[in-house]
Amino acid sequence: MGGTFGAKSKNYEASMEIGRPLFEEINKANPDIVTTDCLGCKLQIQHGASIKVIHPILLLRDAYRL
C-alpha cells in the first residue's frame, strides 16, 4: 500500500500491481488467516487476496483464549 500512496484512487491500480506477488503467495499458501499490524496493509491484503486479516495481538489473544 505504501502509506497514503495506495489510499489515493489514482494510485489504486499501481498499488494492487505492486501487491500482486504477495497476494499470489498468500493464496498459494492457503492460510486460514494473515496477520499484520498495519491497517493499510490489512485493507489491501483483504481486498487483494480475499482472506481474513487480523492484528498479531488478536491472534495471540485468540491462541491463549483470553
Secondary structure, DSSP 8 states (H G I E B T S, - for coil): -TTTTTTSGGGHHHHHHHHHHHHHHHHHH--S-EE-S-HHHHHHHHHHH---EE-HHHHHHHHTT-
